[in-house]
C-alpha cells in the first residue's frame, strides 16, 4: 500500500507538471535529486526491514527503478497528452503490477488436451 501510494504521487506529479520533470534533469537540480534519492532510499530500506520488499535488491536499484517507472514516461511527452489523470492512474496500476508480478511468465499456459 505505501509503495502504491508513493508511485501514485510521483506519477501524478510527473503527469501534472512535465516542466518539473524536465527541470529535475538539469545540473542545477542535482541537490534536489540527491535529497529525493536519500529520502526514497530511507523509505525503501525501512520497507525491506519490515519484509515488505525483497531484501536481496539494493535500495539504490529499487529507487532508480521506481523513479524510472514513474517519471520517464512523461519526460518527452507533449503536455496535452501527458496532463491526464487517467493516463497517470493507468501507468501507476501497470507499474505496480509489474513490480508485484514481474515481467517473466512463471507458469506455462495450459495446452488443450487435443493439441
Order of alpha helices (4+ residues) and beta strands (2+ residues): alpha-alpha-alpha-alpha-alpha-alpha
